[in-house]
Amino acid sequence: MSQRQLRLTLISSLVGTALEWYDFYLYGTAAALIFNHLFFPSLSPLSGTLAAFASYGVGFLVRPIGGLFWGYIGDKYGRRPVLIGTLILMGLSTTAIGLLPGYASIGIAAPLLLTLLRLLQGFGAGAEFSSAITLNAEKAPPKRRGFYASWSGVGIGCGVLLSASAFALAQQLPQEAFISWGWRVPFLLSIIAVFVGGAIRLYVTESPIFRKLASEQKLERAPFVAVWQNQRRNFFVALGARMAENTAGFFLQVWSISYVTQSLHVNSAIPVAGVLLGSGIGCITIPLFGALSDRIGRRPVYIGGALLFGVGMFPYFWLLNSGNPWLIIGAMVAMISLANYSMFSVQAAWFAELFDGRTRVTAISMSREISSIFAGGLAPIIASSLLMWSGGHYGAVATYMIILSIITIVSVWLGPETRGCRLD
């Protein structure tokens, strides 16, 4: 594998993952701040936010279907076609959201079309990250696989950073202009990433492991059936490992914005700044944690992140509820760049090492996307419901996050240490 092709593969995965998270974080931010007014105006503010998060969550319901479909393509026809197909579908559906009329213009059709586009987003995202980390891991040198595979995760930091920046700039417009057309601009900009990412991915070569399996006619006819029959234990380990990591991403970077602005009545620029800084610093901490996993192992780094997320949950809420802008930003930055991204950075190499080459894309996709229903899509909805149930007190939400952290710690502890293993 030439260094040029390895660099091109890393850049390709970074761009694609950045688009995926630009799309999803952008939608989540809009759901937290404005979609309740535009698409669910007849509901109360909190109920409207809950409905907006529900439309956000439906994208996760279809992600396992997308994971099964694209995973089959990736394990049967190659990792490369998945990278291109998912990029186009995600980018175009996000752009279309920016063109969507509001409830005041077309009535009930507006939230229905919004939900449909969210479903297309979710279907496209079903295996984008999985195929990207598979390609990175299969091309990377074994002793530095944690570092190289983690660069797909850097795309998440970049995507969130770009999304938060675009939305923050749009919010600088006068309120009337922002509600009328300003919120649309960040969605429309995603079309740029489609052209740039697509152009790069056309030059990425196929995985050498997949080419070898294809030449030897060792490809699986039904990859998910093979996973269930032969690698079920590792599949459940990956499901459990995702609980805290996936929830942390959406809880810290989406739900917290809604909580700080609507429950604590703090200017939305404060939590958005926390996400911006956390994601920016995360672009540095992600490869550092990946490199650390090459030295001390995948499991210690992953467990450390889950432990920090769980132990830090009540202090996190204490700092948010202080109302002090600097404490709010500091809390969000620490939890995003250290707790969340330490888990996420290691996941790329570790998940690739848990499964064999004949089923790798499907296994990673399905473990990630099935877990995303419970940990990602439902997390903001459950958190908002717990907040309503508890009369606005954060204790139930913090306890929920701690339980998910415990599930992840136990799951990772039960999984194998795979640092430096040979991929086939």
ZIPENOR-V316638 format. One record per backbone hydrogen bond with DSSP energy under -0.5 kcal/mol. NH is the residue of the N-H (numbers start at 1). CO is the residue of the C=O. If there is no record, write none. Layout:
# ZIPENOR-V316638
{{NH CO} {NH CO}}
This chain:
# ZIPENOR-V316638
{{6 2} {7 3} {8 4} {9 5} {10 6} {11 7} {12 8} {13 9} {14 10} {15 11} {16 12} {17 13} {18 14} {19 15} {20 16} {21 17} {22 18} {23 19} {24 20} {25 21} {26 22} {27 23} {28 24} {29 25} {30 26} {31 27} {32 28} {33 29} {34 30} {35 30} {37 34} {38 34} {39 35} {40 35} {40 36} {43 40} {48 44} {49 45} {50 46} {51 47} {52 48} {53 49} {54 50} {55 51} {56 52} {57 53} {58 54} {59 55} {59 56} {60 57} {61 57} {62 58} {63 59} {64 60} {66 62} {67 63} {68 64} {69 65} {70 66} {71 67} {72 68} {73 69} {74 70} {75 71} {76 72} {77 73} {78 73} {82 78} {83 79} {84 80} {85 81} {86 82} {87 83} {88 84} {89 85} {90 86} {91 87} {92 88} {93 89} {94 90} {95 91} {96 92} {97 93} {98 94} {99 96} {100 97} {103 38} {105 102} {106 102} {107 103} {109 106} {110 107} {111 107} {112 108} {113 109} {114 110} {115 111} {116 112} {117 113} {118 114} {119 115} {120 116} {121 117} {122 118} {123 119} {124 120} {125 121} {126 122} {126 123} {127 124} {129 125} {131 127} {132 128} {133 129} {134 130} {135 131} {136 132} {137 133} {138 134} {139 135} {139 136} {140 136} {144 141} {145 142} {148 144} {149 145} {150 146} {151 148} {152 149} {153 150} {154 150} {155 151} {155 152} {156 152} {156 153} {157 153} {158 154} {159 155} {160 156} {161 157} {162 158} {163 159} {164 160} {165 161} {166 162} {167 163} {168 164} {169 165} {170 166} {171 167} {172 169} {173 170} {178 174} {179 175} {180 176} {181 177} {182 177} {183 178} {184 181} {185 181} {185 182} {186 182} {187 183} {188 184} {189 185} {190 187} {191 188} {192 189} {193 189} {194 190} {195 191} {196 192} {197 193} {198 194} {199 195} {200 196} {201 197} {202 198} {203 200} {204 201} {211 207} {212 208} {213 209} {214 210} {215 211} {216 212} {217 214} {218 213} {226 222} {227 223} {228 224} {229 225} {230 226} {231 227} {235 231} {236 232} {237 233} {238 234} {239 235} {240 236} {241 237} {242 238} {243 239} {243 240} {244 404} {245 241} {246 242} {247 242} {247 243} {248 244} {249 245} {250 246} {251 247} {252 248} {253 249} {254 250} {255 250} {256 251} {257 254} {258 254} {259 255} {260 256} {261 257} {262 258} {263 258} {263 259} {264 259} {266 260} {270 267} {271 267} {272 268} {273 269} {274 270} {275 271} {276 272} {277 273} {278 274} {279 275} {280 276} {281 277} {282 278} {283 279} {283 280} {284 281} {285 281} {286 282} {288 284} {289 285} {290 286} {291 287} {292 288} {293 289} {294 290} {294 291} {295 291} {295 292} {296 292} {297 293} {301 297} {302 298} {303 299} {304 300} {305 301} {306 302} {307 303} {308 304} {309 305} {310 306} {311 307} {312 308} {313 310} {316 312} {317 313} {318 314} {319 315} {320 316} {321 317} {322 318} {322 319} {323 320} {325 323} {328 324} {329 325} {330 326} {331 327} {332 328} {333 329} {334 330} {335 331} {336 332} {337 333} {338 334} {339 334} {340 335} {341 336} {342 338} {343 339} {344 340} {345 341} {346 342} {347 343} {348 344} {349 345} {350 346} {351 347} {352 348} {353 349} {354 350} {355 351} {359 356} {360 356} {363 359} {364 360} {365 361} {366 362} {367 363} {368 364} {369 365} {370 366} {371 367} {372 368} {373 369} {373 370} {374 370} {375 371} {376 372} {377 372} {378 373} {380 376} {381 377} {382 378} {383 379} {384 380} {385 381} {386 382} {387 383} {388 384} {389 385} {390 386} {391 388} {392 387} {393 390} {398 394} {399 395} {400 396} {401 397} {402 398} {403 399} {404 400} {405 401} {406 402} {407 403} {408 404} {409 405} {410 406} {411 407} {412 408} {413 409} {414 410} {415 411} {415 412} {418 416} {421 418}}
